[in-house]
Amino acid sequence: MLDRNGPPQGRHGRHGRGPSSIWLHDPQKVFSSLNLKPGDCFLDLGCGPGDYSIQASKMVGDSGSVLALDREKEALDRIEEKIISENCANIKVIKADITFPLPLDSDCVDVCLLATVLHIFQVRKAGATLFGEIHRVLKPGGRLAIIECKKEDQPFGPPKHMRLSPQEVEAALSGQNFKKFDLIDLGYSYLIQFGAQ
């Protein structure tokens, strides 16, 4: 459980900061909400060091698969190391820039996760393309889950002016054939989920 006095210190570098946002909240609460099942295909866009991918791998099991996409080679190298150490053979690592068309087949993903990615300017600017591509790769009835830091002053994470409120995320998806069905408070962040229509 996350200490309510602030993020853990030293775990992810100076002042608790690092390329993964999983330390911001209780991963069990996140994955309970994602409701992954054995056999599912989980897409982790902008996966960073792969903490969400590793957890999802264990939930979808040998009959399922995880697609971990990131444009940074260093992050993907870290995932490759974790795949070996955690024995997660069902993870496929793909080097790709998510602001361009995704190198994935249509209708192949059950759940897509964007964890603390949308606040990045290039991603936000490419939102229409990105959400169109996510819709394309999701199976009928597939789900999009987005985790972002709350739009409030905090001593860590992106500056407040870069953060997106749940309402801003919902507005960004307006007209993209997604319907919001869940919003969960995670303390420092939130999880908002959409169903593909």
C-alpha positions as CSV (number, residue, x, y, z in Angstrom):
1,M,0.0,0.0,0.0
2,L,1.2,3.5,-0.8
3,D,2.3,5.7,2.2
4,R,-0.2,8.5,2.3
5,N,2.6,10.9,3.3
6,G,4.1,10.7,-0.2
7,P,5.7,8.4,-2.7
8,P,8.4,6.0,-1.5
9,Q,11.9,7.5,-1.5
10,G,14.9,5.9,-3.3
11,R,13.0,3.2,-5.0
12,H,13.1,4.8,-8.4
13,G,15.9,7.2,-8.2
14,R,16.1,10.7,-6.9
15,H,13.1,11.8,-4.8
16,G,11.2,8.6,-5.7
17,R,11.0,9.6,-9.4
18,G,11.5,7.2,-12.2
19,P,10.1,6.0,-15.6
20,S,7.4,3.9,-14.0
21,S,4.2,5.2,-12.4
22,I,3.3,2.0,-10.7
23,W,4.7,3.3,-7.3
24,L,2.1,6.0,-7.3
25,H,-0.8,3.7,-6.4
26,D,-1.8,0.3,-5.2
27,P,-1.2,-2.0,-8.3
28,Q,-3.7,-4.5,-6.9
29,K,-6.5,-1.9,-7.1
30,V,-5.5,-1.1,-10.7
31,F,-5.4,-4.7,-11.8
32,S,-8.6,-5.6,-10.0
33,S,-10.3,-2.8,-12.0
34,L,-8.7,-4.0,-15.2
35,N,-10.3,-7.4,-14.6
36,L,-7.8,-9.3,-16.9
37,K,-8.6,-12.9,-17.5
38,P,-6.6,-15.9,-18.7
39,G,-6.3,-15.8,-22.5
40,D,-6.6,-12.0,-22.8
41,C,-4.3,-9.9,-24.9
42,F,-3.1,-6.9,-23.0
43,L,-1.5,-3.9,-24.7
44,D,0.8,-1.7,-22.7
45,L,1.4,1.5,-24.7
46,G,4.4,3.6,-23.7
47,C,5.3,0.7,-21.4
48,G,8.5,2.2,-19.9
49,P,10.3,-0.4,-17.8
50,G,7.4,-2.8,-18.1
51,D,6.1,-3.0,-14.5
52,Y,2.4,-3.1,-15.7
53,S,3.4,-5.6,-18.5
54,I,5.0,-8.0,-16.0
55,Q,1.9,-7.9,-13.7
56,A,-0.5,-8.4,-16.6
57,S,1.6,-11.3,-18.0
58,K,0.9,-13.3,-14.8
59,M,-2.8,-12.6,-15.0
60,V,-3.4,-13.5,-18.6
61,G,-1.3,-16.6,-18.2
62,D,0.2,-18.9,-20.8
63,S,-2.9,-18.8,-23.0
64,G,-2.8,-15.0,-23.1
65,S,-0.3,-12.4,-24.3
66,V,1.1,-9.0,-23.5
67,L,2.3,-6.5,-26.1
68,A,4.7,-4.0,-24.6
69,L,5.4,-1.0,-26.8
70,D,7.9,1.8,-26.2
71,R,10.1,3.9,-28.4
72,E,13.0,3.9,-25.9
73,K,15.5,1.1,-26.3
74,E,16.7,1.5,-22.7
75,A,13.2,0.8,-21.4
76,L,12.8,-2.2,-23.7
77,D,16.1,-3.6,-22.6
78,R,14.9,-3.4,-19.0
79,I,11.7,-5.3,-19.9
80,E,13.7,-8.0,-21.7
81,E,15.7,-8.5,-18.4
82,K,12.5,-8.8,-16.4
83,I,11.0,-11.2,-18.9
84,I,13.9,-13.6,-18.2
85,S,14.1,-13.1,-14.4
86,E,10.3,-13.3,-14.0
87,N,9.8,-16.1,-16.5
88,C,7.2,-14.2,-18.5
89,A,7.5,-15.7,-21.9
90,N,4.1,-14.4,-23.0
91,I,5.3,-10.8,-23.3
92,K,6.3,-9.5,-26.8
93,V,8.4,-6.4,-26.7
94,I,8.0,-4.0,-29.7
95,K,10.0,-0.8,-30.4
96,A,7.5,1.7,-31.7
97,D,6.5,5.3,-31.4
98,I,2.9,5.4,-30.4
99,T,2.3,8.7,-32.1
100,F,2.4,6.9,-35.4
101,P,0.3,4.0,-36.7
102,L,0.7,1.0,-34.4
103,P,2.5,-2.0,-35.8
104,L,-0.3,-4.4,-34.7
105,D,-3.1,-6.3,-36.4
106,S,-6.7,-5.0,-36.1
107,D,-9.1,-6.5,-33.5
108,C,-6.3,-8.3,-31.6
109,V,-6.4,-6.6,-28.1
110,D,-8.7,-7.0,-25.2
111,V,-7.4,-4.3,-22.9
112,C,-5.1,-1.4,-23.8
113,L,-3.3,0.6,-21.0
114,L,-1.9,4.1,-21.2
115,A,-0.2,4.7,-17.9
116,T,0.9,8.2,-17.3
117,V,1.6,8.8,-21.0
118,L,-1.1,11.2,-22.2
119,H,0.4,14.2,-20.4
120,I,3.4,14.1,-22.8
121,F,3.0,16.8,-25.3
122,Q,3.8,14.8,-28.4
123,V,1.3,12.1,-27.4
124,R,-1.4,14.6,-26.6
125,K,-0.8,16.4,-30.0
126,A,-1.2,13.0,-31.8
127,G,-4.3,12.1,-29.8
128,A,-6.7,11.7,-32.7
129,T,-4.3,9.3,-34.5
130,L,-3.5,7.5,-31.3
131,F,-7.1,6.9,-30.2
132,G,-8.0,5.9,-33.7
133,E,-5.3,3.3,-33.8
134,I,-6.2,2.0,-30.3
135,H,-9.8,1.6,-31.5
136,R,-8.5,-0.2,-34.6
137,V,-6.5,-2.8,-32.6
138,L,-9.1,-3.4,-29.9
139,K,-11.4,-6.3,-30.3
140,P,-15.1,-5.5,-30.4
141,G,-16.0,-4.7,-26.8
142,G,-12.4,-4.1,-25.9
143,R,-11.4,-1.6,-23.2
144,L,-9.0,1.3,-23.0
145,A,-7.7,2.1,-19.5
146,I,-5.9,5.4,-18.8
147,I,-3.9,6.3,-15.7
148,E,-2.9,9.9,-15.1
149,C,-1.6,12.0,-12.2
150,K,-4.3,14.2,-10.7
151,K,-4.3,17.8,-11.9
152,E,-3.1,19.2,-8.6
153,D,0.2,20.4,-7.1
154,Q,2.4,17.5,-6.0
155,P,6.1,17.4,-5.2
156,F,6.7,14.7,-7.9
157,G,5.5,13.8,-11.4
158,P,4.8,16.1,-14.3
159,P,4.2,19.8,-13.7
160,K,0.5,20.7,-13.0
161,H,0.1,22.5,-16.4
162,M,1.0,19.2,-18.2
163,R,-1.5,17.1,-16.3
164,L,-4.9,16.1,-17.6
165,S,-8.1,15.9,-15.5
166,P,-10.5,13.0,-16.1
167,Q,-12.8,15.5,-17.8
168,E,-10.0,16.6,-20.2
169,V,-9.2,12.9,-21.0
170,E,-12.9,12.2,-21.6
171,A,-13.1,15.3,-23.9
172,A,-10.0,14.1,-25.8
173,L,-11.8,10.9,-26.6
174,S,-15.0,12.6,-27.7
175,G,-16.0,11.5,-31.2
176,Q,-13.5,8.6,-31.1
177,N,-16.0,5.8,-30.6
178,F,-15.3,5.2,-26.9
179,K,-17.7,5.4,-24.0
180,K,-16.5,6.0,-20.4
181,F,-17.7,3.4,-18.0
182,D,-15.5,3.7,-14.9
183,L,-13.4,6.3,-13.0
184,I,-11.4,5.2,-9.9
185,D,-9.5,7.4,-7.5
186,L,-6.0,6.0,-6.9
187,G,-4.8,8.6,-4.4
188,Y,-2.2,10.6,-6.3
189,S,-3.6,9.5,-9.7
190,Y,-6.8,8.1,-11.2
191,L,-7.8,5.3,-13.6
192,I,-10.4,6.1,-16.2
193,Q,-11.8,3.3,-18.5
194,F,-13.6,3.4,-21.8
195,G,-15.3,0.7,-23.8
196,A,-14.8,0.6,-27.6
197,Q,-18.1,1.1,-29.5
